[in-house]
Amino acid sequence: MKTQFVGREGNNAKFTIEFTAEEFEDALQKAYLEERGKITVDGFRKGKAPRSIIEKRYGSSVFFETAINNMVEEAYPKAIDEHKLDPVDRPSLEFGDEKLEKGKGFTVTISVTVSPEVELKKYKGIKVEFKPLMITDEDVDIEIDNLRSRNARLVSVDRAAELGDTVVLDYAGFVGDDQFEGGTAEKFSLKLGSGMFIPGFEEQLVGTKSGEEKDVNVTFPEDYQAEELAGKDAVFKCKVHEVQFEEFPELDDEFAKDVSEFDTLEELRTDVKEKLQKQTDEKNAYDGKNKALLALCDANEIDIPEVMIEDEINQMKNDYLQRLINQGVSADAVKKYLESADATLNENFRPDAEARVKTTLLVQAVAAKEGIEASEEDLEKEYETYADLYKTDLEKVKESLKGSENYLKEDIVYRKTVDFIYDNAKIVEPKEKKAKE
């Protein structure tokens, strides 16, 4: 076998593979051994007919297709490696005008779409408009108030209900004189102002007291999920059993002891601030890196093969449909949905698919240019991260990920490269946009 690179035009590469007569004959013999069990010839048991008899009976080219497929299948990866090509689609084959015959060699010309050559124009010092979030004392106060709210207790009060109070009530819903299904409950706890019930219901209970009965008049929304009630006027006959007030704990050292492992309120505030700061730092890093990648894409152009975008769209569709199934949608319903909405999904996913492919290609190009690699130490830290995340033994993690080392290293290189791009970016505050008159 001899291969020769013909040339590259855009994202299409072409090369030839030349096979000798001896290689063709060896492939034909192997094809005969593979296929003879499927061929019946009168006078011979199935699979026992000699090759010469089969070729005489079915033609000399009977094994050509299998032989050539096997030859190309074996030679193609070697040629790809030799010419350092990165195919992104199935190859197409041309055999020319020369007739294929036993005892003769042949040449096949292969054309294949390959990953684009990325010419980086700018990736260091790219301008990124980004204003990191800052933690303030007000943020800490809000989080402390949330803690108080989660530890509040309901206390019965002998007064009229106010917004924010919880009322314990019975209710029965009627449209006209008919009581409708699903509109009845007893001793139901409803926080007024929560928006749990349809608009207008909760507000009408403001001012009611324990033991009081009240008719609440409402109109169901036009888009209400129960079609038989949508847009209709209804009355709920209610009886209030209890009005409850949400009592918050005092904000002092005792509160800190009750809700945390700290002895003082000041220690609790310090811990809350540190946790908020860590969350904010992680969000800032995530948002900043995303903006840096967007800036990288804006600064560089790539001629992306259509097949790469289509592959990404298909992957995004598969992920989306799998999420629907995980949420409880039946496989049949998902299939019908795909049949009716496939074109719309393709159109909706295309912009993100193009962005994903472009981003990946640019990050890979930066990694290659800067020589960014994943070391064995990096891989070991990755295993440790998985072990901590899933609370399992390190060796079990390594065993479960055996064979995935290359994928893990690719992911590590990607993240290290994104960090490199962000660390070398020029971060500037966004310019305030003037409000339109």
N, C-alpha and C positions, 0 to 999 in steps of 0.2 A: 504493500500500500504506500502510495506517495501522495502528499497533499500540497497544493499550491494556492496561495492567497491571490485572488484576482483584484480585489479592491473594495473600497467602501464609499458609498454615496449616501450622505446624510446618515440615517440610522439603519441603512440596509448594507449588510456585508455579503460578499460573494467569494467562494473558494471552490476549488475542485479537489476531488479525491480520485486517484487513478488506481485501479485494481488490476493485478496481473491475471493471466489465464489460469495459473496454478491456484491463486486465491479463489477465483470463481469456481473452479472445479472442486476445491475443498468445501466451499460453501454449499454447492449443489449436493455433494455426498451427505453433508450434515442435514440438509433439508430433506433429502430422501429418508434418512433415518428417523427424522421427526414426523414426517407425513405418511409414511407407508402404512401405519396402523389404521389410517382413515380411508385407505383406498382398497377397493374390491376389484380383483381381476379373475375372470373365469379360469378355473383349473388350479387356483392357488388359495390356500387358506388366507384369511384377512391378515394383512401385515407381513406376509411371507413372500410376496411376489418380488423378483429381482428388479433392480432399478431399470435395467435395459428393457425389460418387458413392459413396465409401467410407462416408460417414455415412448415406447413403440405404440402402446395402446392409446395413450392420452396426448402424445406430442412431446417433442424434445424440450419444450419450454415449461413443462408441467411444474417443475420445481423452481423456476426462475424467480417468481415473486417472493417466495419464502427465503430463498438464498440471498437475494439482493437486500431484502429488508434486514436480514440478520447481519449482512456485511456492513450496511450503512449504520445500523444501530450500534455496532461495535466500533466503527471507525469515526463516527461523528463526534463523540465526546473527546477523542484524542486530537482531532483536528481543531476543535474549539479551544482546547488547552494550548495546542501548539501556536495558534494564531492569537491567543490571549483575547478571545471574544466573550462577551457576556450576553447570550441570547435572551430575548424576552418573549419569544413567540415560537411556534412550531416552524421548522424549516420547510422550504419547498425545493423539490429535486427536478433537475432536467438531465435527460440522457442524450440529448442531441439527436442527430440524424443517423448515427452509426447503429446498425442492427446488432442486437445482442445475440451472440451465438456461443454454443459450447466450444471450448478449446480456444477462446479468444478473451482477452481482457477488455475492460471498458472503463470509461471515465464518467463520473457523475458531477454535475455542477450544482452546488448548494447555495441557495440564497436564504438569508435569515435576518429578521429584525433584531437589532441589538440595542443594549442600553446606550443612551446618547453620551457623546463625549462632552463633558462639562468643562467649560472654560470660565473659571472663576474671575470675575472682574473686581469684586470687592467683598471681603469678609472680615477684615480687621478694621476696627475703628468705625464700623457702620453706626450711623446715627439712630438712636432708639429713643423715641418720646415716651417717657414713662415716669410716673410720680408714685413712688412707693407709699403704701399706707403706713400711718404712724399710730401707735397706741397712746391714748390719752387717759387722764384720770376719769373722764366721763365714761369711757369704755369700761373701765374697771367698775365704776359705780353701777352701770347697767348690768354687768355680769353678777355683781353682788345682789342686786335687786332681783335678778332671775333666781338666784339661790334662795332668797327670802320667799319668793313666790312659790317655788317648788316645795318649800317647807311650811307653807301657810296651812292653817286649819280652819275648817268651816265651823262657825259658831251661830247657833240659832238666835235671832233677834226679834223683839216684839215691836216691829215698826213696819212701815210701808216699804216694799221692795224698790231698790234703786238699780240703775245700770251697774253691772259688776257683781251684784248679788246673785246667789243661786236660789232658785225656788224649787221646792219639791211639790209636784202637782200631778193630778189625774187629768186626762183630756180625752175627748172623743170628737172626731171630725165628721161634719155633715155637709153634703151638697143638697140644698133643698131640705126635704124631709128624710133623705136617705143617708144612713151612716155608711161611710166608705171604708173599704178594707185597708188595713195598715195605718189608720189614723187614730189609733187608740193606745193609751198607755196608762199605767198606774204607778204612783210614787216615782215619777220620772224626775231626775235632777237636771235642771236647765240653768245654765249661767246666762243671765241677761246681758245681751251685747256680744255674745260669742258668735252670732251668725249661724248657729247650728240649724235653726228652723228657717222657714221661708220668710222673705222680707215682710216686716210689719207685725209678725207674731210676737216677738220678744218685747218690742217696745210697748205693746198694749198691756203687758203684765206689770210694767213699771207702775208703782203706786198700790199694788194689791197687797193684802195682808193675809196672815195665817188664818185659815178657816173661810176665806172669802171665795165666792164663785164669780166667774166672769166669762162672758161670751167674747171670743176673739174672732173678729171678722177679717178675712184675708182673701186675696186673689192669687191663685197659683200662676206662676210664670208660664208664658206661652211655650217655652222650651222645657217644661217640667218632664222628668223622665217617665212618669206614669201618664201616658197619653190620654187616658180617660179623665184625668184631672186637669190637664194643661189648659190654662186660660180661664178656668172656672172659679166662680165665687164660692167660698166655703166659710163655715162657722165652726170654731172649736169651742165646745163647752168645757170649761176648765174649772177645777177646784184646787186652790192652793192649800197645801197642808203645812208648809213651813217656809220661812224666809231665812236664808243663811248668809252670814257676812264672812268674808275672807279675812281672817286675822293674821297679820304678818308678825313674825317674831321680832323682838327688839334687836337692833343692830349693835351688839356688844360682844365682849369676849365669850360669854356663855353661848351665844349664837355660833361663834367660830368653833367652839368645842363640840357643839351638837352636830354640825354639818361637815366637819373636817377633822384631820388629825392634828390641827394646830390649837394652841392654847390662847392665842390672842387674835383680835380682829385685824391688827396690823400685819401679823404673819400671814393670815388668810389673804389679805389684799395683795401682799407681796407675791404670794404663790399664784393668785389669779392673774396678776399682771405678767408674771413670767410665762405662764401658759398661753395667755393671749399674744404675748410678744413672739413666742415660738410659732404659733399658728399663723401670725401675720407675716413673719419672716418667710415661712414656707410658701404662703400665698404670693408674697412679693417676688420670690425667686421664680415661682411657676409662671406668674403673669409676665415678669420681665423677660424670661427666656422665650416665652411665646412671642412677645413683641419683637425680640431680637431675631427670631426665625422669620417673622413676617418681613422685617426690614431686610434680611438676607435675601429673601425671595424677590423683594422689590428691586434690589440692587443687581440681580443677575437674571439673565434670560436663558431658557433651555428649550430646545425643540424636542418635546416629549412625544414618543411614539403613541399613537392612539390605543394600541393594544395594552399598554401599561395603565392608561386611564381606565379602560374598560375592565381590566382585571381588578383594579382598586374599587370601582363601582360595584362589581359583583361581590367583592369581599364585604363592602359596607352593607349591601343589601342582605347578604347572608347573616351578618351580625345583627342587623335590625330585625329580621324575621325570627332569628333565634331568641331575641329578647321578648318578642311577642309570645312565642311558645312558652318561654320561662315564666311569663306573667299569667299563663293559664289559657291563652288562646289556642284552640285546637289546631292540629296540623292541617286538617282539611280546610278550615277557615282561612288559615294563612296561605295555603295554596291557591284558593279562590281569589283572595285579595291580591296575590302576586300576579295572577293571570289578568286581573282587571286594572291593576295600577302599575304594572311593570314599567311602562314608558314614562309615567310620571315620576316614579322612584329614580329612574336613570337620570332624568333631567334635574331632579332635586339634589341628587348626590354628586353630580358632575363637578360643580365648583370646588367642593371639599376634596373630592378625589384628585383633581388636578393639583390642588394645593399640597395634599399629602405626598403625592409622587414627587413633585418638584422639591419639596422640603427634604425628603429622604435623599434624593440624588445630590442636592447641594451639601447636605451634612456629610454624606459619604465622600464627596469630593474634597471637602475641607479636611476630613480625617486622613485621606490619602496624602494630601499636600503637606500636612503638618506631621505625618508619621504617627498619628495617635493610635495606640494599640491597647489591647486588654492583656495584662500580665496574669500570671498564675496567682499572684497575690490579690489582684482585682477579682479573679474568679472565686477565690477562697472567701473574700469578703461578701461576695454575692450569695454564696451558700449560707454564710452566717446570717445574712439579712433574712433569707427565706426561713431559716431555722427559728429566728426570733419572731418573725411574723406569724408563723403557724404553730409556735410553741412546741417544736418537735426536735428530735435528736439530729445533730449535724450530719452524722453518717447516713441516717435515713434519707435526709434531703439529697445528699450526694448520690445515693443509690437510685432514688426516684428520678433524678435529673440526668442519669447516665445516658450518654448519647446525644444530649442537648447542649454540650459544651460550646459548640460553634455558635448556636443561636444566642446563648447567654453572652458570649464574648461580643457578638455583633451588637447586642443591646447595651452592653457596657461601653463599647466604643461610641455608640450613638450618644449616650448620655454625657460621656466625657467631652465629646466634640461640641455638643450644645453648651456645656459649661464653658468651654474654651471661647466659643463665639460670643457668649454673654459677657464673660470676663474681659474680653477685648473690645467690647462695644463702647460707644460713646453715649452715655445715658444723659438725656436732657429732659427738662420739664416740658410737658406739652404746652403749646401756646394757647392762651385762653381765646376761645372763639367769641367774636362779637355777636351779641344777640341781634337777630334780624328785626327790623321795625315791623 
